[in-house]
Amino acid sequence: MFSGRRGQTEPLAALVAVSALIVGVGLYGLYITETLPGATDRTTETTAVSRIKDDIETDGVVSGDDRALGDDIETASLPHGRNVYVQVTIIEDGRETVVADAFFGTDGRPDRDPIESGELEGPPAEAGVAERPVAVETRPGSVRGGTLTVGVWDG
C-alpha cells in the first residue's frame, strides 16, 4: 500500500500549510489595497454625502426646512478646507424643486449669502458631486422621495 519511493505528508501538516498560504495571500491583498493610489472608490464627495446624510436624517427622513439643513450638518462631516454645497430636491409637478440648500465655506461654517444673492444656485462645474436618494418631509405628515446632492470644491 505505501511505497518508500513516494513522498507523503500528514493531513494536519498539509492543512496548516494551506491555511498559512491563504492567510498570507489575504494579508498581501489588504496591504496592496491600502497602499496603492486609486485602489478605493471613495472620493471626498462620496464620503461627505454619506456623513451629511447621517447628520440630516431623523428616523430616515430629511426635513424640507431650509433653516434646519445648515444647522443639522456637523462641521466634522465636511471636508476640511473645501467649499461644500448641499441641496435637497424633490420632483413636483414634473420638475425638480429645491426644498432646502446650504453652502459651507472652507472654514466649515454655513453661509447663506452666496445662495440668497443668486451667486450660487448649485455646485459649480469644477465641483465633485455625489448624490443619494432620501425621504423628504415637505410638510408635517407628508413624505416624498427626493435627492440629496453634495458638491465639493477647492476654496
C-alpha positions in Angstrom: 0.0 0.0 0.0 2.7 2.5 1.0 5.7 2.9 -1.1 9.1 4.1 0.1 9.6 5.9 -3.2 6.6 8.3 -2.8 6.6 11.3 -0.5 3.7 11.6 1.8 2.8 14.1 4.5 0.5 14.1 7.5 -3.0 15.6 6.8 -2.6 18.1 9.6 0.6 19.4 8.3 -1.0 19.9 4.8 -3.9 21.8 6.3 -1.6 24.1 8.3 0.5 24.8 5.1 -2.6 25.6 3.0 -4.0 27.8 5.8 -0.8 29.7 6.1 -0.7 30.3 2.3 -4.3 31.6 2.4 -3.6 33.9 5.3 -0.5 35.2 3.5 -2.4 36.0 0.3 -5.2 37.7 2.3 -2.8 39.9 4.2 -0.9 40.8 1.0 -4.3 41.8 -0.6 -5.2 44.0 2.3 -1.7 45.7 2.2 -2.0 46.4 -1.6 -5.5 47.9 -1.4 -4.3 50.3 1.4 -1.1 51.4 -0.3 -1.9 51.7 -4.0 -3.3 55.1 -5.0 -6.7 54.8 -6.7 -7.4 51.5 -5.2 -10.5 52.8 -3.5 -13.7 54.3 -5.0 -14.3 56.6 -2.0 -13.8 60.2 -3.0 -14.2 63.4 -0.9 -17.7 64.0 -2.1 -18.9 60.4 -1.6 -17.6 60.4 1.9 -19.1 63.8 2.5 -22.6 62.8 1.2 -22.7 59.7 3.4 -21.7 61.7 6.5 -24.1 64.6 5.7 -27.0 62.2 5.1 -26.4 60.7 8.5 -26.4 64.2 10.0 -29.6 65.4 8.5 -31.8 62.3 8.6 -34.1 61.8 11.6 -35.8 58.4 11.7 -34.9 58.0 8.0 -36.5 61.3 6.9 -34.9 64.6 5.9 -36.6 67.8 6.9 -37.6 70.0 3.9 -37.0 73.1 6.1 -34.2 75.3 4.6 -33.2 76.7 8.0 -32.7 73.2 9.5 -30.3 72.0 6.8 -27.4 74.3 7.7 -27.9 73.7 11.4 -28.1 69.9 11.3 -24.8 69.3 9.5 -21.9 68.8 11.8 -18.6 70.6 10.9 -16.8 67.3 11.3 -18.8 65.8 8.4 -17.5 68.4 6.0 -14.1 68.1 4.2 -11.6 70.3 5.8 -10.5 73.4 3.8 -13.0 72.8 1.0 -16.3 74.5 -0.1 -19.4 72.4 0.2 -22.8 72.9 -1.3 -25.7 70.8 -0.1 -29.0 70.6 -1.8 -32.2 68.6 -1.2 -34.6 68.3 -4.1 -38.0 66.6 -4.9 -39.9 66.2 -8.1 -43.0 68.4 -8.0 -45.4 68.8 -11.0 -42.9 67.1 -13.3 -39.9 69.3 -12.4 -37.1 69.3 -9.9 -37.8 71.6 -7.0 -35.2 72.6 -4.4 -36.7 72.3 -0.9 -33.5 73.0 1.1 -29.9 74.0 0.4 -26.9 75.2 2.3 -23.4 76.4 1.5 -20.4 75.9 3.7 -17.2 77.8 3.3 -13.7 76.4 3.7 -13.9 77.1 7.5 -16.9 74.8 7.7 -19.4 77.4 8.8 -22.7 77.9 6.9 -23.0 81.0 4.7 -26.4 81.9 3.2 -25.1 85.0 1.3 -24.0 83.3 -2.0 -27.3 81.4 -2.1 -29.6 84.4 -1.3 -27.7 86.7 -3.7 -28.2 84.2 -6.6 -24.4 83.9 -7.0 -24.6 80.1 -6.2 -27.6 78.1 -7.5 -25.9 74.7 -7.3 -22.4 73.3 -7.2 -20.0 74.9 -9.7 -18.8 73.0 -12.8 -15.4 72.2 -11.2 -17.0 70.6 -8.1 -17.0 66.9 -7.5 -20.7 65.9 -7.0 -22.3 62.9 -5.2 -26.0 62.1 -4.8 -28.1 59.9 -2.6 -31.8 59.2 -2.6 -33.6 60.4 0.6 -37.1 60.6 2.0 -38.1 64.3 2.4 -40.8 65.7 4.7 -42.3 68.5 2.7 -44.8 69.4 5.4 -45.9 67.6 8.6 -47.2 64.1 7.7 -46.2 64.4 4.0 -43.1 62.5 3.0 -41.8 62.2 -0.6 -38.8 60.7 -2.4 -36.0 63.2 -3.0 -32.4 63.5 -3.8 -29.5 64.8 -1.6 -26.8 66.4 -3.7 -23.4 67.4 -2.3 -20.8 69.3 -4.3 -17.3 69.7 -3.0 -14.6 72.0 -4.5 -11.4 73.8 -3.5 -11.8 77.2 -1.9 
